[in-house]
Amino acid sequence: MAQYQRDVQVNVVRPTKPLVYGDFTKVLYLTNEIDKELKRYSTLEEVGTDFTKLSKIYAGLEIATSQTDFDGNGIKPNYWFCGGFIPKVGTTTEIEEFFSNATETGYYGIVLPFYDEKLVEWLALYLNRVSKYAIVVAPDENAVTDKLKSSDRIFFMYENKTDGPLDLFGLTAHTFWQGPAGRWKDRRIVGVSASVPNDVTLESKLLEKGINATVTKAGYTAVTNGSWCADGEMHADQRIKIDSIVHDVELNLQRLMIQEKNLFMDTRGVSKVEAVLDRVMIQKGKENILAVDNSGNYLYQITVPSIEDTDPNTGLTTDDFISRVLRNVVVKFTISTEVEQIIVTLVWHDEPITTGGNE
């Protein structure tokens, strides 16, 4: 016999809280042409008004905002930042004051189109402290000093042309402005000439020193030849992808603790932490930050402690409950890796090949 069913059924499920992500597309462009407070800009005309249209920073941003993808679509953010200061010999006080007094801080990338050894060495320490990343001009192969060889937050780019370091500005459109998953090697920079045109010896020497450049490649005028940080071990996209994961995990767990009426030190609280981490990592996968397996699953694992586990290496101890510290929460992940070299083996057969297509 048929049973009575309600025509409308409503299931109430507690909604997940929205995730707020840091904007890794915002960039600060600095100049040594004038002392000028850091400010937000949204048009090239505004930059021309404050710095004049004859300034190097205007020329650089003109190149940056004119970049396009291969479909002809423009690449441009809603806004960026500009600032200027003239370094004084033997001191970094003015740069410290410049950043400490700045009211605008919503940028991740920093572009330094001029070179001052003391300034760059100070900047390397600053970048570590605030978890930001910089593109810095390298006027020669000796730009990476001993103090900078360990830096994984500076992308040195060689530029020794008469028209100035326009490549640095153009690169930001294809990297920072494209988000944390932006590609760094083999980026075509429109409107500039190569800094190392057809000079394999110089190109190799620069890369050995941890310095990238633009070269002529595959019929294009200026293409980036590397993605190396100054340490020669970390790639720029790796550093930025990891920074974006760290930022989003910290931010969303802080929001969880602030917004929850209770976040108990038991299975209820631990499960909420796990749920937030899961949502963060899924989002990072959607942003192409994480690698995927053959089935299209994002490669990450989240492990949270069991309340019954008292092992200090995997669970929670009495001291943890006394100090109210939730430990042994582990997120393992594999970030997406760019193809930067392709090796193809061609096998020539005199006899007919019986199988067709791809094997």
Protein Blocks (a to p, Z undefined) as FASTA:
>chain_A
ZZdddfbdcdddddddddddddfkbccdddfkbccdddddfbfklmmmmnopkbmklmmm
mmmmmpccfkopacddfbdcdddddddehiaklmmmmmmmpmblcbfbdcdfbdcfklmm
mmmmmmmmnopadddddfbfklpgfklmmpckbccdddfbfnopfklmmmmmmmmmnojk
lcfbhpacehiacfbghilklmmmmmmnopacdddeehiabdcfbfcdfkomacfklmmm
mmmmmmmmmmmmmmmmmmpmbacdbfklmmmmmmmmmmmmmmmmmnomaccdfkopacdd
dddddfklmcfklmccfklmmnopaehiacddddddddfbdcddddddfbdcfbgcjZZ
